[in-house]
Amino acid sequence: MTAVPISPVTTVLVGNPNVGKTTLFNRLCGLRARTANYPGSTVEEHLGRSWANDGTAIDIVDLPGMYGLHLESPEARVVVRALEGDDGPAPDVVTIVLDATNLGRNLQFAATVLRRSTRAVVALNLSDEASRQGLTIDTATLGTLLRCPVVAISARTGSGCLDLVETVAGTARGPVRLRQVDGPHAPPALAEPGDRALVEWAGMVFAACGGGSTTDSSDSDTFAERLDMAFTHPIAGLAIFAIVMAGLFASIYWLAQYPMEWIDMAFGTLGGLAHELLPAGFLADLVSEGVVGGIAGTVVFLPQICLLFFLLALLEDCGYLARASFAMDRVMRRFGLPGQSFIPLLSSHACALPGIMATRLIPNTRDRLATIFVAPFLSCSARVPVYVLVISLLLADHPLWAGAAFVGCYALGATAALFTAWILGKTALPGRAAPMVLELPAYRRPDLGVAISIAASRGGIFLRQAGSIILAICIAMWWLSAFPQVGETAQVSALRLEAAALVQVDAEGAAGMEANADRLQARAQRAGSFAGQLGAVFEPAFRPLGMDREVVVAVLSSFLAREVFVSSLKVLVGAGDDSEVDESTMAMVRQSTRADGTPLLDHPSAIALLVFYVLALQCLPTLAVVRRETGSWKWPLLQFSYMSGLAWCAGALAYFIAGQF
């Protein structure tokens, strides 16, 4: 007999924010969708697949978290359209994810969804946490009262998740059952979360299913409340946030230095092997300096990026970042940004692209445009290599000061965003922002596995985004710096002749003269190459920032993507130079000099470069996304002009001030 294929079952995950929907989605589907402890953080629908024991495929859609279907918010509209099948077939089963530690309030939301669904399953998440708190919930009684199956699960540990999959598959094949509309435990008709009648109904159901605590949690509640008061305080909260971020970035410098050294050594060895295995000439130089050296200039900073997102994931998972958002919300509203902007701006620290797309959750057009305009000011992961390089040049062997400087870069970007939002509120986008409404998640022990997967995911995204263009740009930069070949100058030829005559008398002195000749020839090559000529054209525009032509060319190349700056600079200063091919990125840039023998990046020019990169909009994909989200080239062109002008002015001012000390 031929087996009859079982049709896939479609289910959607719905629930309040912070109930663990996306964690459950990842557990069931084996995917790594990003989540955050803020309402609407799941901006787009995520689709995955799981399987029941009988081979039934279950397509799972993770919908945005929201507090009620009646709310006039983008996430509520997305959920309602999905439940009613406006954008396609309606789901076979609706999986309502409830928080077992906060069941009384979650039941209000469940009632509104159950009235719209003929087949539903309740996933009672955080059941293990509820047990630790002494809460006892009779799932059988709760299922009878809600007239749908209830499965106790823990999305973090996986407990009960297989039972949930089987229950969803069985419910999809079962008969359609209408919602109960009368009876002593029926929810009030047309009530929405927060209505008195629905609150009373939820309390009655909660009591009927045995909801209650067998332990006294007043002490822990009091401690949590004290933490909330400190973390959300308008002054102490900001101070704590600054201290936490300073410690985070200082630890990044301290912990990441070892894997960075290993990566540098590995790529240095690869460059040396390329020179040894390939015949001397064009191909060997291209591979060792253009390909290996260029890629090393970016990959070496991968440990910093992964560690950054690992630590941020721990802070988010334990519930701290949500508290920090409250302290920041008071500041943001004073500058004309709405509370809903916090999520997009937080996302922009990873990359401005998802941050800008997350502004779709902001219902007000004025607030949405203001958030889109300032989002690129927030320091993204592509800026991290530049920050690390320049700060390491300025503050070598001082991790605490380096961490403080790193925090300063992020603070400068955030300050520029707030300042720009205030200007927009007085000019192009007048209006006032609404306060932020946010339910604080419970304090929880962070999941190291989740944090590691997030760090790996962000590192992979960085490499994929950077790798798509780094190789091409590095090869182009090497070619521009290596051609046309510049013959030996008269000064170089004279030095070589003098060294040859001196070798029999003073071999050490002759070797020094030969090395000096190599350095002079390398400078002549860099100045006469296509890259040098291009830099000479634009150098006058960047001279107020103290930038030499090599730095100017690297800056221009990074307008395609910020992350290629370090790779481009290493290729430009290394191509044709006498430095060893296995020399580290930091050492190569630190030892590079200008034509007059001064450092390529002295302290004033390094500070100016750092300020410029904090503020400049150097990302063509960002401009394209802004064009798509606003529907006009007006905003991306204005954004690019404003940010570039501000970056140049601030960089020039920083160079002038730093030069006075």
Buried (B, 14 or more C-beta within 10 A) or exposed (E): EEEEEBEEBBBBBBBBBBBBBBBBBBBBBEBBBBBBBBBBBBBBBBBBEBBBEEEBBBBBBBBBBBBBBBBEBBBBBBBBEBBEEEEEEBBBBBBBBBBBBBBBBBBBBBBBBBBBBBBBBBBBBBBBBBBEBEBEBBBEBBBBBBBBBBBBBBBBEEBBBBBBBBBBBBBBBEEEEEBBEEEEBBBBEEBBBEBEEBBEBBBBBBEBBEBEEEEEEEEEEEEBEEBBEBBBBEEEBBEBBEEBBBBBBBBBBBBBBEBBBEBBEBBBEBBBBBBEEBEEEEEBBBBBBBBBBBBBBBBBBBBBBBBBBBBBBBBBBBBBBBBBBBBBBBEBBEBBBBBBBBBBBBBBBBBBBBBBBBBBBBBBEBBBBBBBBBBBBBBBBBBBBBBBBBBBBBBEEBBBBBBBBBBBBBBBBBBBBBBBBBBBBEEEBEBEBBEBEBBBBBBBEBBEEBBEBBBBBBBBBBBEBBBEBBBEBBBBBBBBBBBEEBEBBEEBEEBBEBBEEBBEEEEEEBEEBBEBBBBBBBBBBBBBBBBBBBBBEBBEEBEBBBBBBBBBBBBBBBBBBBBBBBBBBBBBBBBBBBBBBBBBBBEBBBEBEBEEEEBBBBBBBBBBBBBBBBBBBBBBEBBEBBBEBBEEEEBBEBBBEBBBEBBBBBBBBBBBEBBEE
